[in-house]
């Protein structure tokens, strides 16, 4: 889908989407241009229609010469923001698909005076990409109603272009991430994802190392290897590196982003009930997220050195599976008693975090579908964020807000380590039934020395069972936008 800015009077779109506030029907410059082009259809046919009030997401379609104008309600002017711009774009692009023979859609969304026009253009772009997304790889009947072109109408289109281009890169990264999450586990094995990562790195001039089982044994990735030893699929560990070039000085900072990479989680010998296993192909959503971020970083080219890490394996029951009561010696030498084989993600992250310490980076951020407890606490629309540096956590929360994602800080207290006490090892891999998300984060803290570390628990937000605002049902590419914003701001 092509997306670009265009002068209003030059549009040849099949559908023109334009927004009106509930409490202010004043036309902006673009709407005045459209009104002139289409013989006052905006000021008369739309605004004089008694039933169109401009309430949020209310729509009214009006035919014009060779096209249709789709009026969209923006709601109350003082409550309008860029998050609503993105939702409107996502929902109206879907509605436009259903209007006959639509190939080109033009957007003009009013500004309430509190937003930058470039931000509006960027969020229209991102919203249309999100709304258009459809994983139909395995369907025999494909969606043939897709929009080919999107025009963003503005009297100074050249001002919009940089924001549109960055949003297109972000949207492309999100689509990549969603595609990988939707793939069945029989396809998205550790080996296959390592191949995809290698292709991504080679296409974008990134450095990559992929470590196999024997190399990982030599590197003491014992906790990670234990999780995958019950599967016929070989464990893989991926390290992709982006180094900024064409800057006079060295990188502003160095960041490691780590994604949990359980390509299928049966629970191991502590096997999950069937209903809980239905979406466990998505337990590698953290890995898919950070891969998508690297795809974007390679194009945006910030002056930040970025290391992407993921420990990939399946957690399966078999005669070779790791067992409850086993004691694992993690990469940093600390010992872990296995209390539950379904608390496996934190074991793989433990070794990945220790590896990140060896890279001498300034910041470490891990993204993981880690606990059901975070869903109980925050639901399916808010990601839990935890860490040990308050200013860094506040920064990540602000970056998420700017990117249009919801974060909420959850505590990590020192005495939570008591919940992990073991009689025979340094710690257990689970605590009590209470404060599960925070306790899991406290477990991870044993394996990082980073001064700035943030843990993002996306167990609730990575995959939705119904649409939410601009997000479709299914994979959401949670935290892709946030990490891109954090790295490239």
C-alpha positions, 0 to 999 in steps of 0.5 A: 500500500502506497502512502503519501501526502498530497494537495487537496485539490489534486486528489483523485481518491475514490473515498475522501475521509474528512473529520468534523468535531462534535462542537465545532463545524468550522472548515479547515483549509483542506475542507474548504479546498474540497468544498470548492472542488466539489461544489459546496458538498461539504458545507451544504450536503454534509454539515446541513444533514441534521442527523450527522452530529460529529460524535466520535466515530459517527460516519456519514457517506456522501457521493460526489463527482466520481468519488465518495466523501466519508465524513467521520465524527471526531467527538469533542474538540477538547478531548481529541488527540493523536490516539484517536487519529490512529483509531479513526484511520484504522477503522475508516480504512476498513470501512472504505474497503467495503465501499465498491471499487475503492482503490485510493483513500484520501484522509483529512483529519482536523487539528484541535490546535493542540497537535502537530500536523506532522504527528497527525499525518504519522498517526494516520499512516500508522493507523491505516497500516494497522487497520489494513493488516490481515494474515491470510497466508493460509487461507485459500480465499484472499481479501481482494478488497485491499486499498492500494493507495492512501493520500494524506491531504494537506496544503503543505504536503512536503512538511508531512513526508518525514513523519509519514516515512517514519510511520511507514517504517514502524508499520512495516516492522509491526506487520513483520512482527505480527506475521511471525507471531501468527505463524504456526509452531510447526513452521516458526521453529527455533531453526526457522526463526534463526533463518528469518533473522539471518535473512533480515540481518543480511538484507539490512546490513546488520551483524548476526551470530546464531549459536547452536546447542553445542556452542551454548553448552560451551557458553554455559547457557544451562538454564536455557538449554534445560528448557528446550531439552525435551523437544526434538527442535534444537535450541538457537540463540540469536544476537543481531547488532546494529552499529551506527555509521556516518556519525562524527562521534561514537554512538550516543548510547548502547542498548540491548533488547531481549525478546523471549523466544519460546516457539511453543509452550506446552508447559513441559512436564507441568503440562498446561490444560488444552484451553491454555495451550491454544495460543502458545505458538505466540509465546515467542512474541517478545522475540518477534517484537525485537526482530521487528524493531531491528528491521526498523532501526536498520532503516531509521539509522539512529546514532545508537548501538543496538544489540538484539538477543533472543533464546529460542526453544520449545518447552515440550514434555518427553523422556528427556524433559527437564523435571521438577526438582532439577537444579540448574546452574545458570550462565552467571553461576547461580543455582535454580531449583525447578519448582514448575516447568511451566515457569520456563521463560524466566529461565531462558531470559536469565541466561540471555540477561547474563549474556547482555551484561557481557556486551557492556551496554548502557541499557537493557530492555527485555520483552516477554509474554512472561506471566498470567499474573500480569493479565489478572492485574492489568488486563489485555490492554496494558503492559506491565513494566518493572525495573530497578531505576525509577527514572529509566522506567519513567522514561520508558512509560513516556516513550510508550505514551508518545508511541500510543501504547499503555504501560503501568509500573509494577513494583519490585521489592527486595523482600520478594526474593524471600518468595523464591527461597529454596532449601537446596539451591540459591533460588526457585524459579517460582514464588507464591501465587501472589504478586506473580508478575513482580516476583518473576521480575525479581527473579530476573533481577538476579541475572542482570547487573545493568544499571538501567534495566526494564522488564516489559511483561506483554502476556496480556497485550501480545495477542487479543481475542477481540479488536481493541481501538486500532488493534485487530483481533490476534497479534498486536506487535506489542512494544514495537512502537515503544522500543522504536520510539525509545531508540530513535527519539 
